[in-house]
Amino acid sequence: MLNTKWGLWAVLMELTAWAGPVLLDGHSDAALLSYLFAHAGACALLALFTLPLLTAEQSRPKIPMLMLMAVCSYAVPIAGFAGVLIGTVVLRFYRATRATEDYQSVHLPEFDLHQRIQSGFRQTGLRAVLGNSEVPARSRMRAMVALQHMSGRISSPLLRNVLNDSSEDLRLLAYGMLDALERNISHAIDQELSTLRAAEEKEGSDPLGPTGLQAAEKLSALYWELVYQNLAQGDMRDYAIRESLRYCERVLAQQPHHPQHNLRRGLLLHALGRIQEAEQAYIRAQQLGLPATRVLPYLAELSFEQRDFDKTRQLMQQLDEWSSLPKLRPVIDYWSAQ
């Protein structure tokens, strides 16, 4: 806080400092000492008076600032005294730090998904990119190329949606990618059929030998892949299901205690609408040691299709005991809350 008394005392002391040598002998040591002591007191009082004129940032640290102003005014008689006073006023009123105003709010830029896509894609964003005709064709083309690194179960439905796109280039690319997926599996089926026929000639067909049994397992899995990846449609899908079931049952005839083949048999019967047989196959697979998390979702789906909602709820509540089903978690939470 500014104290005018310090300023008045500083002026009086400075006048006293100059009056001392006049009253005393101007050339005596006593006159010099009186001037030095009075001038020092005036400088100290001036520093105390001018320090409150500065802002809080300018006056820190206080003790060194007081000493600096006192020494400056003491070292240069008259000019130093007036210079400290004038300099303090200039710093206070002409070079004061302006207070910065804080931002009350910041408007975020509009998010554009297409500008974020540079070199890679996430699975969750591919559907939005491929289904949006406003996305540049080049970006959509890169998104389709990224589908090559994903499983057919994910990529096949997305590619089939692109077959109805307005861009001819995208339609041709999608058709070529689907055809390549189907052709690879069909080629593998042809090879396994040749292996199976050769094995039947050498090892017999009833029962199958080791080579023939392995070929039958692979054929069942390959035909199921056509269905699982949605590559077979319509009558071809029904044919692939029946062929996969036929080879699966040939394997089970010799390996009835194989849990994975029993599960696949249940899936195939389920796809054909043979509900009771599918349920028995699922239960059989679980009895043979397949984890409950692999079987209970299919049993719950069967009971839901049969409109047995109490059983569906019971099965989903059993699934709630496991925490390793992130994809089914929303469905499990829904049925567990009922």
MIKOLGU-589256 format. One record per residue (C-alpha): x, y, z; residue number from 1; residue in three letters; chain. Coordinates in nm, 4 decimals, padded with zeros to 6 digits. Layout:
<nodes>
<<X,Y,Z>,NUM,'ALA','A'>,
...
</nodes>
This chain:
<nodes>
<<00.0000,00.0000,00.0000>,1,'MET','A'>,
<<00.1403,00.3446,-00.0985>,2,'LEU','A'>,
<<00.2397,00.5570,00.2033>,3,'ASN','A'>,
<<00.2872,00.9263,00.1201>,4,'THR','A'>,
<<00.4636,00.9855,00.4509>,5,'LYS','A'>,
<<00.7622,00.7879,00.3289>,6,'TRP','A'>,
<<00.7790,01.0136,00.0217>,7,'GLY','A'>,
<<00.7618,01.3338,00.2250>,8,'LEU','A'>,
<<01.0270,01.2133,00.4674>,9,'TRP','A'>,
<<01.2482,01.1127,00.1740>,10,'ALA','A'>,
<<01.2258,01.4647,00.0243>,11,'VAL','A'>,
<<01.2933,01.6257,00.3620>,12,'LEU','A'>,
<<01.5906,01.4025,00.4251>,13,'MET','A'>,
<<01.7326,01.4789,00.0807>,14,'GLU','A'>,
<<01.6939,01.8531,00.1434>,15,'LEU','A'>,
<<01.8577,01.8061,00.4821>,16,'THR','A'>,
<<02.1463,01.6237,00.3154>,17,'ALA','A'>,
<<02.2138,01.9241,00.0931>,18,'TRP','A'>,
<<02.1565,02.1786,00.3702>,19,'ALA','A'>,
<<02.4068,02.0145,00.6062>,20,'GLY','A'>,
<<02.7208,02.1126,00.4152>,21,'PRO','A'>,
<<02.5907,02.4673,00.3810>,22,'VAL','A'>,
<<02.5312,02.5081,00.7534>,23,'LEU','A'>,
<<02.8562,02.3403,00.8375>,24,'LEU','A'>,
<<03.1816,02.4124,00.6738>,25,'ASP','A'>,
<<03.1393,02.2877,00.3195>,26,'GLY','A'>,
<<03.4964,02.1555,00.3054>,27,'HIS','A'>,
<<03.4994,01.9758,00.6423>,28,'SER','A'>,
<<03.4734,01.6046,00.7091>,29,'ASP','A'>,
<<03.1685,01.6618,00.9293>,30,'ALA','A'>,
<<02.9839,01.8228,00.6396>,31,'ALA','A'>,
<<03.0628,01.5242,00.4154>,32,'LEU','A'>,
<<02.9524,01.2705,00.6753>,33,'LEU','A'>,
<<02.6269,01.4572,00.7420>,34,'SER','A'>,
<<02.5536,01.4570,00.3709>,35,'TYR','A'>,
<<02.6278,01.0871,00.3256>,36,'LEU','A'>,
<<02.4133,00.9782,00.6229>,37,'PHE','A'>,
<<02.1225,01.2059,00.5371>,38,'ALA','A'>,
<<02.1387,01.1080,00.1675>,39,'HIS','A'>,
<<02.1434,00.7359,00.2611>,40,'ALA','A'>,
<<01.8379,00.7808,00.4797>,41,'GLY','A'>,
<<01.6590,00.9695,00.2018>,42,'ALA','A'>,
<<01.7376,00.6932,-00.0495>,43,'CYS','A'>,
<<01.6071,00.4219,00.1867>,44,'ALA','A'>,
<<01.2864,00.6165,00.2470>,45,'LEU','A'>,
<<01.2473,00.6728,-00.1287>,46,'LEU','A'>,
<<01.2798,00.3001,-00.1932>,47,'ALA','A'>,
<<01.0137,00.2263,00.0665>,48,'LEU','A'>,
<<00.7869,00.4864,-00.0932>,49,'PHE','A'>,
<<00.8282,00.3790,-00.4561>,50,'THR','A'>,
<<00.8140,-00.0015,-00.4079>,51,'LEU','A'>,
<<00.4316,-00.0145,-00.3663>,52,'PRO','A'>,
<<00.3987,00.1665,-00.6995>,53,'LEU','A'>,
<<00.5199,-00.1469,-00.8791>,54,'LEU','A'>,
<<00.2971,-00.4442,-00.9527>,55,'THR','A'>,
<<00.3281,-00.7691,-00.7609>,56,'ALA','A'>,
<<00.5234,-00.9339,-01.0444>,57,'GLU','A'>,
<<00.7587,-00.6350,-01.0825>,58,'GLN','A'>,
<<00.8341,-00.5986,-00.7106>,59,'SER','A'>,
<<00.9440,-00.9593,-00.6536>,60,'ARG','A'>,
<<01.1729,-01.0289,-00.4766>,61,'PRO','A'>,
<<01.1086,-00.7328,-00.2476>,62,'LYS','A'>,
<<01.4342,-00.7071,-00.0514>,63,'ILE','A'>,
<<01.6631,-00.7086,-00.3600>,64,'PRO','A'>,
<<01.4325,-00.4551,-00.5308>,65,'MET','A'>,
<<01.4495,-00.2228,-00.2294>,66,'LEU','A'>,
<<01.8272,-00.2491,-00.2235>,67,'MET','A'>,
<<01.8513,-00.1875,-00.5990>,68,'LEU','A'>,
<<01.6443,00.1324,-00.5881>,69,'MET','A'>,
<<01.8260,00.2592,-00.2767>,70,'ALA','A'>,
<<02.1710,00.1974,-00.4298>,71,'VAL','A'>,
<<02.0749,00.3597,-00.7617>,72,'CYS','A'>,
<<01.9471,00.6764,-00.5960>,73,'SER','A'>,
<<02.2427,00.6835,-00.3530>,74,'TYR','A'>,
<<02.5122,00.6366,-00.6161>,75,'ALA','A'>,
<<02.3958,00.9218,-00.8409>,76,'VAL','A'>,
<<02.3082,01.2371,-00.6430>,77,'PRO','A'>,
<<01.9926,01.4256,-00.7477>,78,'ILE','A'>,
<<01.9666,01.2507,-01.0895>,79,'ALA','A'>,
<<01.9580,00.9079,-00.9222>,80,'GLY','A'>,
<<01.6972,01.0229,-00.6717>,81,'PHE','A'>,
<<01.4719,01.1650,-00.9449>,82,'ALA','A'>,
<<01.5484,00.8765,-01.1845>,83,'GLY','A'>,
<<01.4279,00.6083,-00.9393>,84,'VAL','A'>,
<<01.1035,00.7977,-00.8835>,85,'LEU','A'>,
<<01.0417,00.8573,-01.2568>,86,'ILE','A'>,
<<01.1453,00.4998,-01.3515>,87,'GLY','A'>,
<<00.9065,00.3504,-01.0985>,88,'THR','A'>,
<<00.6164,00.5546,-01.2348>,89,'VAL','A'>,
<<00.7026,00.4512,-01.5936>,90,'VAL','A'>,
<<00.7164,00.0831,-01.4991>,91,'LEU','A'>,
<<00.3887,00.1043,-01.3121>,92,'ARG','A'>,
<<00.1719,00.2862,-01.5629>,93,'PHE','A'>,
<<00.3347,00.2361,-01.9031>,94,'TYR','A'>,
<<00.4801,-00.1146,-01.8855>,95,'ARG','A'>,
<<00.2376,-00.2882,-01.6568>,96,'ALA','A'>,
<<00.1739,-00.6527,-01.7385>,97,'THR','A'>,
<<-00.1639,-00.7011,-01.8976>,98,'ARG','A'>,
<<-00.3769,-00.9648,-01.7350>,99,'ALA','A'>,
<<-00.4430,-01.2571,-01.9640>,100,'THR','A'>,
<<-00.8015,-01.3694,-01.9987>,101,'GLU','A'>,
<<-00.8698,-01.7376,-01.9684>,102,'ASP','A'>,
<<-01.0648,-01.9123,-02.2413>,103,'TYR','A'>,
<<-01.4167,-01.9800,-02.1309>,104,'GLN','A'>,
<<-01.4747,-02.2476,-02.3937>,105,'SER','A'>,
<<-01.3001,-02.3949,-02.6933>,106,'VAL','A'>,
<<-01.4991,-02.5129,-02.9946>,107,'HIS','A'>,
<<-01.3730,-02.8458,-03.1197>,108,'LEU','A'>,
<<-01.3273,-02.8862,-03.4942>,109,'PRO','A'>,
<<-01.5802,-03.0969,-03.6757>,110,'GLU','A'>,
<<-01.4705,-03.4597,-03.6778>,111,'PHE','A'>,
<<-01.4326,-03.6074,-04.0235>,112,'ASP','A'>,
<<-01.3721,-03.9797,-04.0246>,113,'LEU','A'>,
<<-01.2493,-03.9817,-04.3831>,114,'HIS','A'>,
<<-00.9614,-03.7439,-04.3101>,115,'GLN','A'>,
<<-00.8442,-03.9732,-04.0324>,116,'ARG','A'>,
<<-00.8026,-04.2684,-04.2666>,117,'ILE','A'>,
<<-00.4475,-04.2595,-04.3981>,118,'GLN','A'>,
<<-00.2746,-04.5957,-04.4053>,119,'SER','A'>,
<<-00.4897,-04.8422,-04.2155>,120,'GLY','A'>,
<<-00.8425,-04.9264,-04.1130>,121,'PHE','A'>,
<<-01.0093,-05.0713,-03.8122>,122,'ARG','A'>,
<<-01.2746,-05.3357,-03.8428>,123,'GLN','A'>,
<<-01.5371,-05.1168,-03.6757>,124,'THR','A'>,
<<-01.4909,-04.8385,-03.9293>,125,'GLY','A'>,
<<-01.4819,-05.0445,-04.2475>,126,'LEU','A'>,
<<-01.8576,-05.0854,-04.2675>,127,'ARG','A'>,
<<-01.9128,-04.7108,-04.2318>,128,'ALA','A'>,
<<-01.6500,-04.6300,-04.4945>,129,'VAL','A'>,
<<-01.7669,-04.8855,-04.7508>,130,'LEU','A'>,
<<-02.1322,-04.7991,-04.7025>,131,'GLY','A'>,
<<-02.0883,-04.4228,-04.7398>,132,'ASN','A'>,
<<-02.0994,-04.3115,-05.1018>,133,'SER','A'>,
<<-01.9645,-03.9667,-05.0063>,134,'GLU','A'>,
<<-01.6293,-04.1125,-04.9060>,135,'VAL','A'>,
<<-01.3702,-04.0672,-05.1830>,136,'PRO','A'>,
<<-01.3410,-04.3729,-05.4051>,137,'ALA','A'>,
<<-00.9686,-04.3972,-05.3358>,138,'ARG','A'>,
<<-01.0273,-04.4283,-04.9616>,139,'SER','A'>,
<<-01.2984,-04.6878,-05.0130>,140,'ARG','A'>,
<<-01.0665,-04.8812,-05.2406>,141,'MET','A'>,
<<-00.8006,-04.8880,-04.9695>,142,'ARG','A'>,
<<-01.0618,-05.0058,-04.7220>,143,'ALA','A'>,
<<-01.1507,-05.2972,-04.9483>,144,'MET','A'>,
<<-00.7856,-05.3909,-04.9866>,145,'VAL','A'>,
<<-00.7601,-05.3959,-04.6058>,146,'ALA','A'>,
<<-01.0296,-05.6654,-04.6027>,147,'LEU','A'>,
<<-00.7779,-05.9091,-04.7482>,148,'GLN','A'>,
<<-00.6090,-05.9249,-04.4076>,149,'HIS','A'>,
<<-00.9312,-06.0171,-04.2247>,150,'MET','A'>,
<<-01.1117,-06.3454,-04.1904>,151,'SER','A'>,
<<-01.3681,-06.4404,-04.4517>,152,'GLY','A'>,
<<-01.6400,-06.4396,-04.1878>,153,'ARG','A'>,
<<-01.5919,-06.0615,-04.1522>,154,'ILE','A'>,
<<-01.4943,-05.9631,-04.5047>,155,'SER','A'>,
<<-01.7509,-06.1649,-04.7017>,156,'SER','A'>,
<<-02.0670,-05.9812,-04.5777>,157,'PRO','A'>,
<<-01.8998,-05.6451,-04.6333>,158,'LEU','A'>,
<<-01.7947,-05.7397,-04.9849>,159,'LEU','A'>,
<<-02.1470,-05.8573,-05.0692>,160,'ARG','A'>,
<<-02.2849,-05.5203,-04.9643>,161,'ASN','A'>,
<<-02.0393,-05.3517,-05.2000>,162,'VAL','A'>,
<<-02.1801,-05.5571,-05.4912>,163,'LEU','A'>,
<<-02.4771,-05.3157,-05.4888>,164,'ASN','A'>,
<<-02.2562,-05.0049,-05.4859>,165,'ASP','A'>,
<<-02.2925,-04.7381,-05.7539>,166,'SER','A'>,
<<-01.9196,-04.7461,-05.8333>,167,'SER','A'>,
<<-01.8385,-05.0008,-06.0996>,168,'GLU','A'>,
<<-01.4741,-05.0244,-05.9937>,169,'ASP','A'>,
<<-01.5709,-05.1129,-05.6385>,170,'LEU','A'>,
<<-01.8249,-05.3696,-05.7578>,171,'ARG','A'>,
<<-01.5684,-05.5397,-05.9792>,172,'LEU','A'>,
<<-01.3099,-05.5437,-05.7014>,173,'LEU','A'>,
<<-01.5602,-05.6871,-05.4522>,174,'ALA','A'>,
<<-01.6690,-05.9544,-05.6988>,175,'TYR','A'>,
<<-01.3062,-06.0474,-05.7674>,176,'GLY','A'>,
<<-01.2236,-06.0739,-05.3972>,177,'MET','A'>,
<<-01.5289,-06.2896,-05.3262>,178,'LEU','A'>,
<<-01.4491,-06.5081,-05.6224>,179,'ASP','A'>,
<<-01.0897,-06.5477,-05.5020>,180,'ALA','A'>,
<<-01.2055,-06.6561,-05.1570>,181,'LEU','A'>,
<<-01.4454,-06.9104,-05.2988>,182,'GLU','A'>,
<<-01.1965,-07.0324,-05.5574>,183,'ARG','A'>,
<<-00.9291,-07.0984,-05.2940>,184,'ASN','A'>,
<<-01.1648,-07.3111,-05.0863>,185,'ILE','A'>,
<<-01.3011,-07.4916,-05.3928>,186,'SER','A'>,
<<-00.9480,-07.5728,-05.5057>,187,'HIS','A'>,
<<-00.8685,-07.7154,-05.1628>,188,'ALA','A'>,
<<-01.1897,-07.9238,-05.1786>,189,'ILE','A'>,
<<-01.0897,-08.0672,-05.5158>,190,'ASP','A'>,
<<-00.7500,-08.1662,-05.3796>,191,'GLN','A'>,
<<-00.8985,-08.3360,-05.0736>,192,'GLU','A'>,
<<-01.1551,-08.5197,-05.2876>,193,'LEU','A'>,
<<-00.8729,-08.6589,-05.4975>,194,'SER','A'>,
<<-00.6869,-08.7579,-05.1817>,195,'THR','A'>,
<<-00.9972,-08.9254,-05.0404>,196,'LEU','A'>,
<<-01.0652,-09.1259,-05.3579>,197,'ARG','A'>,
<<-00.7033,-09.2418,-05.3735>,198,'ALA','A'>,
<<-00.7123,-09.3373,-05.0055>,199,'ALA','A'>,
<<-01.0375,-09.5332,-05.0500>,200,'GLU','A'>,
<<-00.8804,-09.7333,-05.3297>,201,'GLU','A'>,
<<-00.5738,-09.8190,-05.1212>,202,'LYS','A'>,
<<-00.7089,-09.8326,-04.7628>,203,'GLU','A'>,
<<-01.0763,-09.9076,-04.8178>,204,'GLY','A'>,
<<-01.3830,-09.6936,-04.7618>,205,'SER','A'>,
<<-01.5580,-09.8746,-04.4771>,206,'ASP','A'>,
<<-01.3913,-09.8042,-04.2462>,207,'PRO','A'>,
<<-01.1691,-09.5266,-04.3721>,208,'LEU','A'>,
<<-00.7954,-09.5571,-04.3319>,209,'GLY','A'>,
<<-00.5803,-09.2884,-04.1676>,210,'PRO','A'>,
<<-00.5332,-09.0905,-04.4893>,211,'THR','A'>,
<<-00.8976,-09.1193,-04.5886>,212,'GLY','A'>,
<<-01.0137,-09.0203,-04.2391>,213,'LEU','A'>,
<<-00.7942,-08.7106,-04.2439>,214,'GLN','A'>,
<<-00.9214,-08.6165,-04.5899>,215,'ALA','A'>,
<<-01.2836,-08.6559,-04.4725>,216,'ALA','A'>,
<<-01.2146,-08.4278,-04.1751>,217,'GLU','A'>,
<<-01.0696,-08.1620,-04.4029>,218,'LYS','A'>,
<<-01.3591,-08.1902,-04.6491>,219,'LEU','A'>,
<<-01.6126,-08.1399,-04.3722>,220,'SER','A'>,
<<-01.4205,-07.8348,-04.2500>,221,'ALA','A'>,
<<-01.3813,-07.6882,-04.6016>,222,'LEU','A'>,
<<-01.7488,-07.7234,-04.6903>,223,'TYR','A'>,
<<-01.8345,-07.5643,-04.3560>,224,'TRP','A'>,
<<-01.6036,-07.2737,-04.4361>,225,'GLU','A'>,
<<-01.8100,-07.2014,-04.7470>,226,'LEU','A'>,
<<-02.1122,-07.1667,-04.5194>,227,'VAL','A'>,
<<-01.9368,-06.9954,-04.2309>,228,'TYR','A'>,
<<-01.7817,-06.7300,-04.4548>,229,'GLN','A'>,
<<-02.1119,-06.6703,-04.6398>,230,'ASN','A'>,
<<-01.9481,-06.7640,-04.9686>,231,'LEU','A'>,
<<-02.2176,-07.0160,-05.0623>,232,'ALA','A'>,
<<-02.5664,-06.8762,-05.1194>,233,'GLN','A'>,
<<-02.9041,-07.0336,-05.1929>,234,'GLY','A'>,
<<-02.8926,-07.3920,-05.3199>,235,'ASP','A'>,
<<-02.5137,-07.3950,-05.3055>,236,'MET','A'>,
<<-02.5331,-07.3209,-04.9355>,237,'ARG','A'>,
<<-02.7712,-07.6125,-04.8759>,238,'ASP','A'>,
<<-02.5428,-07.8371,-05.0793>,239,'TYR','A'>,
<<-02.2350,-07.7297,-04.8829>,240,'ALA','A'>,
<<-02.4149,-07.7935,-04.5529>,241,'ILE','A'>,
<<-02.5248,-08.1417,-04.6577>,242,'ARG','A'>,
<<-02.1774,-08.2328,-04.7872>,243,'GLU','A'>,
<<-02.0100,-08.1057,-04.4706>,244,'SER','A'>,
<<-02.2590,-08.3045,-04.2612>,245,'LEU','A'>,
<<-02.2034,-08.6187,-04.4691>,246,'ARG','A'>,
<<-01.8273,-08.6133,-04.4229>,247,'TYR','A'>,
<<-01.8619,-08.5139,-04.0577>,248,'CYS','A'>,
<<-02.0827,-08.8169,-03.9898>,249,'GLU','A'>,
<<-01.8355,-09.0445,-04.1686>,250,'ARG','A'>,
<<-01.5666,-08.9216,-03.9322>,251,'VAL','A'>,
<<-01.7922,-08.9567,-03.6267>,252,'LEU','A'>,
<<-01.8725,-09.3138,-03.7297>,253,'ALA','A'>,
<<-01.5096,-09.3963,-03.6495>,254,'GLN','A'>,
<<-01.4419,-09.1265,-03.3875>,255,'GLN','A'>,
<<-01.7700,-09.0888,-03.1972>,256,'PRO','A'>,
<<-01.6016,-08.9307,-02.8940>,257,'HIS','A'>,
<<-01.4508,-08.6330,-03.0759>,258,'HIS','A'>,
<<-01.6098,-08.3207,-02.9146>,259,'PRO','A'>,
<<-01.5253,-08.0743,-03.1948>,260,'GLN','A'>,
<<-01.6838,-08.2914,-03.4640>,261,'HIS','A'>,
<<-01.9952,-08.3351,-03.2515>,262,'ASN','A'>,
<<-02.0182,-07.9569,-03.2192>,263,'LEU','A'>,
<<-01.9825,-07.9122,-03.5957>,264,'ARG','A'>,
<<-02.2514,-08.1751,-03.6515>,265,'ARG','A'>,
<<-02.4797,-07.9751,-03.4221>,266,'GLY','A'>,
<<-02.4099,-07.6553,-03.6170>,267,'LEU','A'>,
<<-02.4852,-07.8264,-03.9470>,268,'LEU','A'>,
<<-02.8056,-07.9828,-03.8190>,269,'LEU','A'>,
<<-02.9045,-07.6483,-03.6757>,270,'HIS','A'>,
<<-02.8496,-07.4840,-04.0153>,271,'ALA','A'>,
<<-03.0715,-07.7485,-04.1759>,272,'LEU','A'>,
<<-03.3498,-07.6826,-03.9235>,273,'GLY','A'>,
<<-03.3219,-08.0197,-03.7492>,274,'ARG','A'>,
<<-03.3539,-07.8674,-03.4045>,275,'ILE','A'>,
<<-03.3886,-08.1764,-03.1857>,276,'GLN','A'>,
<<-03.0920,-08.3535,-03.3420>,277,'GLU','A'>,
<<-02.8832,-08.0357,-03.3199>,278,'ALA','A'>,
<<-02.9617,-08.0022,-02.9488>,279,'GLU','A'>,
<<-02.8552,-08.3604,-02.8838>,280,'GLN','A'>,
<<-02.5300,-08.3012,-03.0743>,281,'ALA','A'>,
<<-02.4553,-07.9869,-02.8702>,282,'TYR','A'>,
<<-02.5184,-08.1681,-02.5431>,283,'ILE','A'>,
<<-02.3036,-08.4574,-02.6609>,284,'ARG','A'>,
<<-02.0153,-08.2209,-02.7423>,285,'ALA','A'>,
<<-02.0352,-08.0658,-02.3965>,286,'GLN','A'>,
<<-02.0451,-08.4075,-02.2305>,287,'GLN','A'>,
<<-01.7298,-08.5027,-02.4182>,288,'LEU','A'>,
<<-01.5383,-08.2172,-02.2598>,289,'GLY','A'>,
<<-01.5961,-07.9135,-02.4794>,290,'LEU','A'>,
<<-01.6024,-07.5926,-02.2668>,291,'PRO','A'>,
<<-01.9480,-07.4699,-02.1745>,292,'ALA','A'>,
<<-01.8731,-07.1296,-02.3265>,293,'THR','A'>,
<<-01.8411,-07.3004,-02.6672>,294,'ARG','A'>,
<<-02.1759,-07.4823,-02.6435>,295,'VAL','A'>,
<<-02.4173,-07.2821,-02.4280>,296,'LEU','A'>,
<<-02.4576,-06.9931,-02.6778>,297,'PRO','A'>,
<<-02.5807,-07.2372,-02.9432>,298,'TYR','A'>,
<<-02.8138,-07.4110,-02.6983>,299,'LEU','A'>,
<<-02.9525,-07.0723,-02.5976>,300,'ALA','A'>,
<<-03.0071,-06.9856,-02.9643>,301,'GLU','A'>,
<<-03.1965,-07.3121,-03.0156>,302,'LEU','A'>,
<<-03.4210,-07.2523,-02.7158>,303,'SER','A'>,
<<-03.4878,-06.8970,-02.8318>,304,'PHE','A'>,
<<-03.5937,-07.0224,-03.1756>,305,'GLU','A'>,
<<-03.8274,-07.2671,-03.0014>,306,'GLN','A'>,
<<-03.9719,-06.9746,-02.8009>,307,'ARG','A'>,
<<-03.8607,-07.1355,-02.4761>,308,'ASP','A'>,
<<-03.7591,-06.8073,-02.3165>,309,'PHE','A'>,
<<-03.7279,-06.9440,-01.9631>,310,'ASP','A'>,
<<-03.4673,-07.1928,-02.0779>,311,'LYS','A'>,
<<-03.2944,-06.9226,-02.2811>,312,'THR','A'>,
<<-03.2704,-06.7030,-01.9733>,313,'ARG','A'>,
<<-03.1368,-06.9928,-01.7671>,314,'GLN','A'>,
<<-02.8663,-07.0710,-02.0216>,315,'LEU','A'>,
<<-02.7628,-06.7067,-02.0550>,316,'MET','A'>,
<<-02.7392,-06.6746,-01.6774>,317,'GLN','A'>,
<<-02.5042,-06.9723,-01.6785>,318,'GLN','A'>,
<<-02.2897,-06.7875,-01.9313>,319,'LEU','A'>,
<<-02.2816,-06.4908,-01.6957>,320,'ASP','A'>,
<<-02.0501,-06.6914,-01.4710>,321,'GLU','A'>,
<<-01.7696,-06.6572,-01.7279>,322,'TRP','A'>,
<<-01.6044,-06.3219,-01.8005>,323,'SER','A'>,
<<-01.4250,-06.4227,-02.1218>,324,'SER','A'>,
<<-01.7100,-06.3545,-02.3647>,325,'LEU','A'>,
<<-01.6778,-05.9845,-02.4558>,326,'PRO','A'>,
<<-01.8812,-06.0099,-02.7759>,327,'LYS','A'>,
<<-02.1731,-06.1799,-02.6004>,328,'LEU','A'>,
<<-02.1571,-05.9584,-02.2935>,329,'ARG','A'>,
<<-02.4406,-05.7192,-02.3991>,330,'PRO','A'>,
<<-02.6701,-06.0155,-02.4730>,331,'VAL','A'>,
<<-02.5771,-06.1873,-02.1476>,332,'ILE','A'>,
<<-02.6407,-05.8679,-01.9493>,333,'ASP','A'>,
<<-02.9806,-05.8261,-02.1165>,334,'TYR','A'>,
<<-03.1002,-06.1757,-02.0297>,335,'TRP','A'>,
<<-02.9468,-06.1691,-01.6822>,336,'SER','A'>,
<<-03.1364,-05.8495,-01.6000>,337,'ALA','A'>,
<<-03.4734,-05.9984,-01.6866>,338,'GLN','A'>,
</nodes>
